Amino acid sequence: MASRELPWALSRLTARCPRRVANTTALSGRRFASSEASNAPYVVTDLEELEPQSSFAATNYSTQKIEAFDPAKRAKGRKRELPPSRYQFRSPRFYRGPLHPHQPPPASDPSSRVFVPGPFSRTRLEQTYQSTIAPDLMTLVYVHKPPGTVQEQKADRLRTWDDSSPYHKGRPKRGPRGPGDRLRVIEKDFNWRDIPEIKEVTVHSMVKRAAEDSAYLHVAGMMLQAITGVRPQVHKVKHSLSEFGIRKAQAISLTCTMRGDQAYDFVDRCINLVFPKMKDWSGIQGSTGDSSGNLSFGFDKEAAILFPEVEVNYDMYPPHMITGFHVTVKTSATSDRHARLLLGALGMPFTGKLVD
């Protein structure tokens, strides 16, 4: 019954729109024939079925016109500037406060001036810190306080007046007793948000013989750059000192600052490669620190040549020009005890009386 009604329906469609029916019939016929022949999905390859404005069907472009297209030359010949929206966004150079209308993007934004891609992989020591040392530090400093525990009130850091005289009223509090007038940083118990970690490592070398011969400074700079991987910053004398034989504006010392992976890599090399080779060395003095979580230690001339970067090219450095240097490890801790706890967990040995 359906096969008998099909010619009648086609005849009605042909009477209404003959062109559309012809195209539909031809397309369905080609599709059926191709599927019958190759048993593959139908793909239209005829350019006749494409729109006349398509780039595939456009053939009116000459070779001379294509070769003459030069966007750089057109940009140089432009008489007026493009609108500001056409230029690439550039973050502000300075941070002018939270209320300023122009705020710099976060450091994770690629358009930020301080954007650093990565980290793509963590260093060995940093990976150990994230997986093992940080949870261990949280366990070591955990103090269980049962519910209902009354916290003891601590005395004020600044001494108050006893109001024995009418002149005491309105006076500011007195400073601490002793010769110093500075208050020490309060040691706060850290939690999972602020576990101590290494922020940066600074290597400083004072080259005394650089006042006589600048070659000593060049050798020390090459050695520090090989050890740290950072180009050293040269410091000059601010005032002349005749007793030391140095003049004003004379280069006398070098500084290298490492952050991120470079800082962890330097500490890792010190702990696992250099410290075990040092003879008659018991460890870092326990009294080191500035009471703010920054610890310092040093390497003399004999210990500086134990770094693998110096050992592999030892002949490049004149032996009498090699100098030692000081290392300052800056951590996010607020006390020397917490900083010593962090570096001790990383593997640094400490000796002597521990001064917190």
C-alpha positions in Angstrom: 0.0 0.0 0.0 2.8 2.4 0.9 4.7 1.6 -2.4 1.5 2.5 -4.4 1.2 5.9 -2.7 4.9 6.8 -3.2 4.7 7.9 -6.9 1.6 10.0 -6.1 3.5 11.9 -3.2 6.6 12.5 -5.4 4.3 13.9 -8.1 2.8 16.4 -5.7 6.3 17.5 -4.4 7.5 17.9 -8.0 4.5 20.1 -8.8 5.2 22.3 -5.8 9.1 22.7 -6.0 10.7 20.8 -8.9 14.3 22.1 -8.2 14.3 21.0 -4.5 13.0 17.5 -5.3 15.5 17.0 -8.1 18.4 17.9 -5.8 17.0 15.7 -3.1 16.5 12.8 -5.4 20.0 13.1 -6.9 21.6 13.4 -3.5 19.8 10.4 -2.1 20.6 8.4 -5.3 24.3 9.2 -5.0 24.3 8.3 -1.3 22.5 5.0 -1.9 24.8 4.1 -4.8 28.0 4.9 -2.9 26.9 2.9 0.1 26.0 0.0 -2.1 29.4 0.2 -3.9 31.8 0.7 -1.1 29.9 0.0 2.2 31.5 3.1 3.7 30.0 6.3 5.2 29.0 8.8 2.6 31.3 11.8 2.1 30.3 14.8 -0.1 33.3 15.7 -2.3 31.5 17.8 -5.0 32.3 21.6 -4.8 29.0 22.3 -6.5 27.2 21.7 -3.2 29.3 24.2 -1.3 28.3 27.8 -0.8 29.6 30.2 -3.4 31.2 32.3 -0.7 33.3 29.4 0.7 37.1 29.7 0.7 37.3 26.3 -0.9 35.5 27.5 -4.0 37.2 30.9 -4.2 39.6 30.9 -7.1 39.9 34.6 -7.9 43.0 35.3 -5.7 46.1 35.9 -7.8 49.6 34.9 -6.8 50.8 38.5 -7.0 48.1 39.7 -4.5 49.1 37.0 -2.1 52.8 37.8 -2.3 52.2 41.5 -1.9 50.4 41.0 1.4 52.8 42.3 4.1 51.2 43.0 7.6 54.4 44.3 9.1 54.8 46.9 6.3 51.1 47.9 6.7 51.6 48.4 10.5 54.6 50.6 10.0 52.8 52.7 7.5 49.8 53.3 9.7 49.5 57.0 10.6 47.3 56.7 13.7 47.5 54.4 16.8 45.2 51.5 17.3 42.6 51.7 20.0 43.7 50.7 23.5 41.7 47.5 23.3 43.9 46.2 20.5 47.0 46.3 22.7 48.1 43.4 25.0 47.2 43.9 28.7 50.1 44.9 30.9 49.8 44.7 34.6 50.7 47.8 36.7 54.3 48.1 37.7 53.7 49.0 41.3 51.1 47.9 43.8 49.3 51.0 45.0 47.1 49.5 47.7 43.9 47.5 47.8 41.7 50.5 47.0 43.5 51.5 43.9 41.4 51.0 40.7 44.2 49.3 38.9 45.0 46.0 40.7 47.8 43.7 39.5 46.7 40.2 38.6 47.6 37.3 40.9 51.0 35.7 40.5 49.4 32.6 39.0 48.1 34.7 36.1 50.3 34.5 33.0 49.8 38.2 32.4 51.4 39.0 35.8 54.9 40.5 36.0 56.0 38.0 38.6 54.4 34.9 36.9 56.7 31.9 36.9 55.5 28.8 35.0 55.5 25.6 36.9 56.4 23.9 39.1 56.5 21.0 36.7 58.2 18.6 39.1 59.3 19.0 42.7 62.9 18.5 43.8 63.8 15.5 45.8 64.1 17.3 49.2 60.9 19.3 48.6 58.9 16.2 47.7 60.2 14.5 50.9 59.1 17.6 52.8 55.6 17.6 51.4 55.1 13.9 51.8 56.9 13.1 55.1 58.5 16.0 57.0 55.5 18.3 57.1 53.1 15.7 58.6 55.8 14.7 61.1 56.3 18.3 62.2 52.5 18.6 62.8 52.7 15.4 65.0 55.7 16.7 67.0 54.1 20.0 67.9 50.6 18.7 68.5 49.3 19.6 72.0 46.0 18.0 73.0 43.7 20.3 74.9 40.6 18.6 76.2 37.3 20.5 75.9 36.8 22.9 78.8 40.5 23.5 79.4 41.0 27.0 80.8 43.9 28.8 79.1 46.2 30.6 81.4 46.5 34.3 80.9 50.0 35.5 80.1 51.4 38.6 81.5 51.7 41.7 79.3 54.9 42.0 77.3 55.2 45.7 78.2 55.3 46.7 81.9 52.4 48.8 83.2 52.6 51.6 85.7 51.3 50.9 89.2 49.4 54.2 89.4 51.2 55.2 92.6 51.5 58.7 91.3 49.0 60.9 89.4 51.6 61.4 86.7 51.3 57.7 85.8 47.9 58.2 84.3 47.9 58.2 80.5 51.5 57.2 80.2 52.5 54.5 77.6 53.6 51.2 78.9 57.3 50.7 79.7 59.6 48.5 77.7 61.1 45.2 78.9 63.9 45.1 81.5 67.5 44.8 80.4 69.9 46.7 78.2 68.0 46.0 74.9 64.9 48.0 74.0 63.6 45.5 71.4 61.0 42.9 72.0 61.6 39.4 70.8 59.3 37.8 68.2 56.5 35.8 69.9 56.8 32.1 69.2 53.4 31.0 67.9 52.2 27.4 67.7 51.9 26.6 64.0 49.1 24.6 62.5 48.4 23.0 59.2 48.2 26.4 57.5 51.7 27.7 58.4 54.0 24.7 58.8 57.6 26.1 58.7 59.2 25.8 55.3 62.3 27.2 53.5 61.6 30.6 51.9 65.0 31.5 50.5 68.7 30.8 51.0 71.3 33.6 50.8 75.0 32.9 50.1 77.4 35.8 51.0 81.1 36.0 50.5 83.4 38.8 51.8 86.6 38.8 49.6 89.2 40.7 51.6 91.9 40.3 49.0 89.7 42.0 46.3 91.0 45.3 47.6 94.4 44.4 46.3 93.5 42.5 43.2 90.1 42.3 41.5 90.9 38.8 40.2 90.0 37.4 43.6 86.5 38.8 43.2 86.1 37.3 39.7 87.2 33.8 40.9 84.8 34.0 43.9 82.0 35.1 41.6 82.5 32.2 39.2 82.6 29.8 42.1 79.4 31.1 43.7 77.6 31.1 40.4 78.6 27.5 39.7 77.5 26.4 43.2 74.2 28.3 43.4 73.2 28.7 39.8 72.4 32.4 40.4 74.4 35.3 39.1 76.0 37.0 42.1 75.3 40.5 43.1 78.3 42.7 43.7 78.4 45.0 46.7 80.6 48.1 46.9 82.2 49.8 49.9 80.2 52.8 51.2 82.9 54.5 53.2 86.7 54.4 52.9 88.7 52.7 55.7 92.4 53.3 55.6 93.2 50.8 58.3 91.7 48.0 56.2 93.1 49.4 52.9 89.7 49.7 51.2 88.4 52.7 49.3 84.9 54.0 48.7 82.9 52.5 45.8 85.3 49.5 45.6 83.7 46.0 44.9 84.5 43.9 48.0 81.7 41.2 48.5 79.2 39.0 46.6 75.7 37.8 47.4 73.5 35.1 45.7 69.9 34.6 46.7 68.1 31.4 45.9 64.3 30.8 46.1 62.0 27.9 45.4 63.5 24.8 43.8 67.0 26.3 43.8 66.9 26.8 47.6 65.7 23.3 48.3 68.3 21.9 45.9 71.1 23.8 47.6 70.1 22.6 51.0 69.8 19.1 49.7 73.4 19.2 48.3 74.7 20.6 51.6 73.1 17.9 53.7 73.8 14.8 51.6 77.0 15.7 49.7 79.1 18.4 51.5 78.4 17.9 55.3 79.4 14.1 55.3 82.8 15.0 53.6 83.8 17.7 56.1 86.4 16.3 58.5 86.3 17.1 62.3 83.0 18.9 61.9 80.4 18.2 64.6 77.6 20.2 63.2 76.0 23.7 63.1 76.2 25.7 66.3 73.0 25.6 68.3 73.3 29.2 69.2 72.9 30.4 65.6 69.8 32.4 64.6 68.3 35.8 64.8 65.3 34.9 67.0 63.1 35.2 63.9 63.5 31.8 62.3 66.6 32.5 60.2 69.7 30.3 60.8 73.2 30.8 59.5 76.3 28.7 59.0 79.5 28.9 57.0 81.9 27.0 54.7 85.6 27.7 54.8 88.0 27.3 51.9 88.5 23.6 52.4 84.8 23.0 52.7 83.9 25.1 49.7 85.8 22.9 47.3 83.7 19.9 48.4 80.7 21.0 46.4 80.4 18.8 43.2 80.2 21.9 41.0 83.7 22.9 42.2 85.2 19.4 42.3 84.4 18.6 38.7 86.2 21.8 37.5 88.7 22.2 40.3 91.6 23.0 37.9 89.6 26.1 36.6 90.0 27.9 40.0 93.4 29.0 41.3 93.8 27.3 44.7 95.1 30.4 46.4 92.0 32.5 45.2 89.3 30.2 46.4 87.4 31.7 49.3 84.8 30.6 51.8 81.2 31.9 52.2 78.4 32.3 54.7 74.9 30.7 54.2 71.7 32.1 55.7 68.6 29.9 55.5 65.5 32.0 55.8 62.4 30.1 56.9 58.7 31.0 57.5 59.1 30.1 61.2 58.7 32.8 63.9 61.4 31.4 66.3 64.8 29.7 66.1 63.4 26.6 67.8 60.9 26.0 65.0 63.5 26.7 62.3 65.9 24.3 64.0 63.1 21.8 64.2 62.6 22.1 60.4 66.2 21.9 59.4 66.9 19.1 61.8 64.1 17.1 60.2 65.6 17.8 56.8 68.9 16.3 58.1 71.1 19.2 59.3 73.1 18.3 62.4 73.3 20.8 65.3 75.8 20.8 68.1 76.4 22.7 71.4 73.9 24.4 73.5 70.6 25.1 71.8 69.5 28.7 72.3 65.9 29.5 71.5 
